[in-house]
Amino acid sequence: CCVALLASCKSGDSAPLATGVFESTETIVSAESAGQLLAFNVTEGQSLEKGQSVGQVDCESMTLQRKQLAIQRVNLRARMSDIATQTAPLAEQLATAEREHRRVTAMATGGAAASRDLDNADSQVKLARRQLLATSQSLQTGNTVLVDQAKEMDVQLANLDVQISRCTLEAPATGAVLVKYAQVGEYVTPGKPLYKLADTHAMFLRAYVTADQLTQLQLGQEVPVRADFGTQGSRDYVGKITWIASAAEFTPKTIETRDERANLVYAMKVAVPNDGFLKIGMYGAIPSLKGDRDGGHSRVQHP
């Protein structure tokens, strides 16, 4: 861990490089399906784990719809033709016609059968083949239509499964509940906010620096961070700069900079691992980067 718990700052310390407040990544979790909120086990301040079930939206109508569609799909499969079985009589007729054709051909070769008999046998073979082919193609076409309908039903069933799964409310990430927006019994619709979740394990300090101070800072740089605990003193951490604004803005009224005459400052974020003491909205500062402090003051240390 990059956290060092250190002594409180003394009243003679020089002005910090920048100050700000601790924030976290906040997510407003909304409903994904419409229905009455049957259960909602969320309280403000509660810690949730990713994937934890926190509630249930009524989805009985979709469940019944899925059952009905599943029955229709089974019946659809039952309507599919067994082509081999249904064309077996025609195949037998063709085989008989072919045997007769061979017999007549042999007789015609020996002069025992007229050419008319041979033409008739040939016609019977061709007729039997056309009947078998036509019936097979018709049955195959019918089966193809049914297969396509079954595939469409499979998609509908998968879509219903997704919608039904969304009726079970799960935490999308690990974090703490900041605000609860809904209560059991309410009718919710897709997009309705249910609660606000904050990742309090990975905090960051949003601080502001002047253009001159930017020369001392760069992305990925580790910097000392001091959290202000009021009368209980302070704790020092090691943070990493993850973002620096590309445009300046006017100094927020609640922010103190080293140069109080500066009107324009740049916002930046410093990621700080939370040891359980950091809270959202707590004041923090980046002390001077000109070496470690001596004379009994705090010193930032790596593990």
MOWO-V934837 format. One record per residue. RES is the residue in one small letter. SS is DSSP state (a for helix, b for strand, c for the rest). PSI is psi in whole degrees, 0 to 359 (999 if undefined). D_FIRST is the distance of its C-alpha to the first C-alpha in Angstrom with 2 decimals. Layout:
# MOWO-V934837
res & ss & psi & d_first
RES & SS & PSI & D_FIRST
RES & SS & PSI & D_FIRST
This chain:
# MOWO-V934837
res & ss & psi & d_first
c & c & 147 & 0.00
c & c & 13 & 3.78
v & b & 134 & 5.51
a & b & 121 & 8.38
l & c & 120 & 11.16
l & c & 178 & 14.32
a & c & 164 & 18.05
s & c & 154 & 20.20
c & c & 146 & 21.88
k & c & 158 & 25.41
s & c & 356 & 28.41
g & c & 6 & 29.26
d & c & 150 & 26.34
s & c & 165 & 27.51
a & c & 141 & 27.29
p & c & 161 & 23.99
l & c & 319 & 24.00
a & b & 155 & 23.61
t & b & 163 & 23.03
g & b & 201 & 22.66
v & b & 154 & 21.44
f & b & 137 & 18.43
e & b & 174 & 19.41
s & b & 166 & 18.40
t & b & 118 & 20.14
e & b & 140 & 23.17
t & b & 126 & 25.56
i & b & 113 & 29.06
v & b & 125 & 30.02
s & b & 163 & 33.78
a & c & 146 & 36.41
e & c & 357 & 37.46
s & c & 161 & 40.79
a & c & 141 & 43.66
g & b & 176 & 44.77
q & b & 139 & 44.56
l & b & 102 & 41.18
l & b & 326 & 41.88
a & b & 145 & 38.50
f & b & 90 & 35.46
n & c & 68 & 32.87
v & c & 132 & 30.56
t & c & 147 & 29.94
e & c & 132 & 28.22
g & c & 350 & 24.79
q & c & 141 & 24.57
s & b & 132 & 21.47
l & b & 148 & 22.49
e & c & 149 & 21.29
k & c & 130 & 22.37
g & c & 355 & 25.92
q & c & 133 & 26.61
s & b & 130 & 30.30
v & b & 355 & 31.04
g & b & 178 & 34.74
q & b & 131 & 37.95
v & b & 141 & 40.51
d & c & 124 & 44.12
c & c & 32 & 45.04
e & a & 321 & 48.14
s & a & 320 & 50.36
m & a & 325 & 48.19
t & a & 317 & 48.07
l & a & 321 & 51.87
q & a & 322 & 52.21
r & a & 318 & 50.18
k & a & 317 & 52.39
q & a & 318 & 55.50
l & a & 324 & 54.28
a & a & 321 & 53.41
i & a & 317 & 56.98
q & a & 324 & 58.46
r & a & 320 & 56.58
v & a & 316 & 57.95
n & a & 325 & 61.45
l & a & 317 & 61.02
r & a & 325 & 60.20
a & a & 338 & 63.29
r & c & 353 & 65.48
m & c & 141 & 64.67
s & c & 144 & 67.69
d & c & 97 & 68.10
i & a & 317 & 69.82
a & a & 318 & 71.12
t & a & 316 & 72.71
q & a & 337 & 74.27
t & c & 3 & 75.70
a & a & 316 & 77.01
p & a & 321 & 80.60
l & a & 324 & 80.75
a & a & 323 & 79.49
e & a & 320 & 82.26
q & a & 320 & 84.82
l & a & 318 & 83.73
a & a & 318 & 84.04
t & a & 317 & 87.52
a & a & 322 & 88.56
e & a & 322 & 87.35
r & a & 318 & 89.35
e & a & 322 & 92.39
h & a & 319 & 91.94
r & a & 320 & 91.89
r & a & 317 & 95.01
v & a & 323 & 96.89
t & a & 317 & 95.87
a & a & 319 & 97.26
m & a & 321 & 100.45
a & a & 327 & 100.85
t & a & 324 & 100.53
g & c & 2 & 103.43
g & c & 12 & 105.42
a & c & 355 & 105.21
a & c & 144 & 103.26
a & c & 160 & 103.92
s & a & 330 & 101.57
r & a & 320 & 101.34
d & a & 322 & 99.86
l & a & 321 & 97.29
d & a & 321 & 96.36
n & a & 317 & 95.99
a & a & 320 & 93.71
d & a & 320 & 91.60
s & a & 321 & 91.33
q & a & 321 & 90.20
v & a & 314 & 87.37
k & a & 320 & 86.20
l & a & 316 & 86.40
a & a & 321 & 84.40
r & a & 317 & 81.69
r & a & 318 & 81.45
q & a & 316 & 81.22
l & a & 316 & 78.48
l & a & 316 & 76.48
a & a & 316 & 76.91
t & a & 318 & 75.90
s & a & 315 & 72.85
q & a & 321 & 71.69
s & a & 315 & 72.28
l & a & 321 & 70.29
q & a & 321 & 67.50
t & a & 316 & 67.37
g & a & 319 & 67.22
n & a & 321 & 64.39
t & a & 318 & 62.46
v & a & 316 & 62.78
l & a & 321 & 61.58
v & a & 318 & 58.62
d & a & 320 & 57.62
q & a & 321 & 57.94
a & a & 319 & 55.83
k & a & 320 & 53.08
e & a & 320 & 53.23
m & a & 324 & 52.91
d & a & 320 & 49.91
v & a & 317 & 48.21
q & a & 319 & 49.25
l & a & 318 & 47.91
a & a & 321 & 44.54
n & a & 319 & 44.46
l & a & 322 & 45.30
d & a & 319 & 42.58
v & a & 314 & 40.02
q & a & 320 & 41.50
i & a & 321 & 41.61
s & a & 328 & 37.97
r & c & 347 & 37.07
c & c & 338 & 38.81
t & b & 117 & 35.94
l & b & 126 & 33.20
e & b & 146 & 29.65
a & c & 126 & 26.34
p & c & 344 & 25.50
a & c & 166 & 21.74
t & c & 134 & 19.21
g & b & 188 & 19.22
a & b & 143 & 21.13
v & b & 122 & 24.85
l & b & 313 & 25.81
v & b & 142 & 29.55
k & b & 126 & 32.08
y & c & 345 & 35.11
a & c & 162 & 37.33
q & c & 157 & 38.95
v & c & 137 & 40.56
g & c & 341 & 44.08
e & c & 153 & 43.59
y & b & 123 & 44.75
v & b & 155 & 42.04
t & c & 159 & 42.52
p & c & 129 & 40.30
g & c & 350 & 38.08
k & c & 125 & 38.32
p & b & 135 & 34.97
l & b & 315 & 33.86
y & b & 162 & 30.53
k & b & 129 & 27.67
l & b & 136 & 24.19
a & b & 135 & 20.97
d & b & 94 & 17.54
t & b & 358 & 15.63
h & b & 325 & 12.30
a & b & 96 & 12.12
m & b & 163 & 13.76
f & b & 148 & 15.29
l & b & 120 & 17.31
r & b & 108 & 20.86
a & b & 169 & 22.25
y & b & 136 & 25.55
v & b & 158 & 26.65
t & c & 170 & 30.11
a & c & 323 & 31.43
d & c & 324 & 31.45
q & a & 342 & 27.77
l & a & 336 & 26.96
t & a & 342 & 27.88
q & a & 357 & 24.66
l & c & 150 & 22.42
q & c & 159 & 21.96
l & c & 139 & 20.17
g & c & 353 & 16.88
q & c & 137 & 16.61
e & b & 133 & 13.51
v & b & 152 & 14.75
p & b & 141 & 14.07
v & b & 130 & 14.25
r & b & 121 & 15.83
a & b & 132 & 16.37
d & b & 116 & 19.83
f & c & 21 & 20.41
g & a & 231 & 24.09
t & a & 344 & 25.75
q & a & 2 & 22.60
g & c & 215 & 21.25
s & b & 165 & 18.10
r & b & 141 & 14.35
d & b & 140 & 12.74
y & b & 172 & 9.77
v & b & 122 & 9.35
g & b & 171 & 10.89
k & b & 131 & 12.85
i & b & 121 & 16.56
t & b & 346 & 17.62
w & b & 138 & 21.19
i & b & 130 & 23.95
a & c & 145 & 27.30
s & c & 349 & 30.28
a & c & 147 & 32.71
a & c & 160 & 32.96
e & b & 166 & 33.69
f & b & 145 & 35.11
t & c & 123 & 32.83
p & c & 145 & 31.90
k & c & 333 & 33.58
t & c & 359 & 30.47
i & c & 135 & 28.56
e & c & 128 & 29.05
t & c & 164 & 28.95
r & c & 318 & 29.55
d & c & 98 & 32.96
e & c & 346 & 34.46
r & c & 351 & 37.44
a & c & 131 & 35.51
n & c & 330 & 36.67
l & b & 133 & 34.73
v & b & 166 & 30.96
y & b & 131 & 28.51
a & b & 150 & 25.85
m & b & 160 & 22.38
k & b & 135 & 19.15
v & b & 114 & 15.69
a & b & 132 & 12.90
v & b & 120 & 10.25
p & b & 135 & 7.63
n & c & 125 & 9.47
d & c & 10 & 8.71
g & c & 348 & 12.40
f & c & 333 & 14.01
l & c & 136 & 14.51
k & c & 153 & 17.90
i & c & 133 & 20.06
g & c & 353 & 22.47
m & c & 142 & 20.66
y & b & 144 & 21.42
g & b & 169 & 18.99
a & b & 155 & 19.68
i & b & 108 & 18.84
p & c & 174 & 20.19
s & c & 141 & 22.46
l & c & 5 & 21.12
k & c & 71 & 23.75
g & c & 174 & 21.79
d & c & 160 & 19.93
r & c & 143 & 21.71
d & c & 189 & 23.87
g & c & 29 & 26.20
g & c & 359 & 23.85
h & c & 175 & 21.92
s & c & 149 & 18.19
r & c & 128 & 16.27
v & c & 135 & 13.05
q & c & 148 & 10.95
h & c & 158 & 8.46
p & c & 999 & 6.54
